[in-house]
Amino acid sequence: MSHQIISPLPGIFYRKPGPGKDPYVNEGDTVSAGQTIGLVEIMKQFSEVRAEFDGVLESFEIEDFGVVNPGDVIAVTS
């Protein structure tokens, strides 16, 4: 069964904690419930985006530095 990770707010999605850093997770990685998979930034405020279920990150639906709106699917896990 797949699960969608949804953006809680509008902004810019980042897969890394900062420039020159490794991504939080990559497609194919195992994720745990509560694990950070990226950040959404709005007006210099950064909010963590977390997996809600244990599973494998199948795909990112938003590119790194992509614009997201509330309710947009950021990633899919199974």
Backbone torsions as a table, in degrees:
resi	resn	phi	psi	omega
1	MET	NA	134.2	179.9
2	SER	-97.8	153.9	178.6
3	HIS	-129.3	142.4	177.4
4	GLN	-98.6	139.8	172.5
5	ILE	-101.5	118.7	-170.0
6	ILE	-104.4	142.8	175.8
7	SER	-71.0	129.0	179.4
8	PRO	-80.5	-19.4	-176.6
9	LEU	-153.5	169.6	178.9
10	PRO	-80.0	155.4	176.1
11	GLY	153.4	-154.5	179.4
12	ILE	-110.6	131.4	-179.9
13	PHE	-92.3	132.1	177.8
14	TYR	-121.3	132.0	177.9
15	ARG	-86.8	-12.4	-176.2
16	LYS	-119.0	152.2	177.8
17	PRO	-72.8	-14.4	178.8
18	GLY	179.8	167.7	178.9
19	PRO	-58.3	137.0	178.6
20	GLY	78.2	-0.2	179.6
21	LYS	-95.4	160.3	176.0
22	ASP	-74.7	151.7	175.5
23	PRO	-60.3	152.0	175.3
24	TYR	-57.3	-47.9	178.6
25	VAL	-147.7	159.6	175.9
26	ASN	-120.3	159.4	175.7
27	GLU	-57.3	135.7	-178.2
28	GLY	95.5	-13.2	179.0
29	ASP	-75.7	149.4	171.9
30	THR	-79.9	134.5	177.9
31	VAL	-122.4	152.3	177.8
32	SER	-109.9	151.4	176.0
33	ALA	-55.3	131.1	-179.9
34	GLY	91.2	-7.9	-179.7
35	GLN	-74.7	135.9	177.8
36	THR	-72.0	130.9	177.0
37	ILE	-111.9	-11.5	-179.7
38	GLY	175.7	-173.2	-179.5
39	LEU	-131.0	148.9	168.4
40	VAL	-116.4	127.3	-178.4
41	GLU	-110.8	130.6	173.6
42	ILE	-138.6	120.5	179.5
43	MET	52.2	47.3	177.5
44	LYS	67.8	10.6	173.3
45	GLN	-101.4	127.5	-178.5
46	PHE	-107.8	127.4	178.0
47	SER	-118.1	131.6	179.5
48	GLU	-72.0	141.3	172.3
49	VAL	-106.3	125.2	-173.7
50	ARG	-120.6	149.4	173.0
51	ALA	-69.8	142.1	179.1
52	GLU	-97.0	-16.1	-177.5
53	PHE	-136.0	154.6	170.2
54	ASP	-69.3	144.9	177.6
55	GLY	166.7	-160.6	178.7
56	VAL	-115.4	132.2	177.7
57	LEU	-73.1	109.1	-177.7
58	GLU	-79.3	-46.6	-176.5
59	SER	-160.9	152.3	167.9
60	PHE	-95.2	132.5	179.0
61	GLU	-96.3	-11.7	178.6
62	ILE	-121.0	134.3	177.5
63	GLU	-70.7	156.0	172.1
64	ASP	-58.1	134.5	-176.0
65	PHE	70.6	16.9	179.6
66	GLY	-82.1	152.4	177.8
67	VAL	-81.4	132.7	177.0
68	VAL	-124.3	154.1	173.9
69	ASN	-121.5	159.7	178.3
70	PRO	-56.2	132.1	179.0
71	GLY	92.9	-11.2	176.4
72	ASP	-67.1	142.8	176.1
73	VAL	-78.7	121.9	178.6
74	ILE	-90.5	-42.4	-176.5
75	ALA	-153.0	164.0	178.4
76	VAL	-125.5	132.1	175.7
77	THR	-118.7	159.4	174.8
78	SER	-134.6	NA	NA
